[in-house]
């Protein structure tokens, strides 16, 4: 695994460090990296479990991934701001509402970068997919950029069992086919429809026992239709 060509020097340095230490933590299997657009902005929609999923996705991604971070971190010191930005974070101002954060993220995507999002919002304690929130769909629709579904499977034991001298867990990362961000971002029904489409794409990449809220696609579509009646 080599650092992405579009990455910053900080990202490259961290990638080398991760390569050196990962042999103590996990084994990796990566599928579908060819589904990531080679150029242009896009949004990663990633399932969110207990474990270092954002680190693992960043490590195996063929391009650098950018995540939201509190703006206060960037205000502390210029050197720290440069280091954090180089590590793949961009500032989001708290207290200005979700819409402001979504606009900031959309600008990053418009700039040709990949923004990593966890549409479930909170980590799933049992590994099953939770109902997706609409933020990642809104970002992609504003930026007119595709959404790439990404799943991390079996990351839970990576840090939990590191001192138990068990065999290193095999973690699988799957990148799905990009989903076009079609529709009107001002239309809540269309935003929810895109969100559901992406979440079902995530479910299709996961083992059946992890489908959770999306175990029955027909039922999910029915519930979404009722929501907007």
Beta strands, then each sheet from edge to edge (+ up, - down):
strand 1: 26-31
strand 2: 42-46
strand 3: 65-70
strand 4: 89-92
strand 5: 114-117
strand 6: 147-153
strand 7: 169-179
sheet 1: 1+ 7+ 6- 2- 5- 3- 4-
end
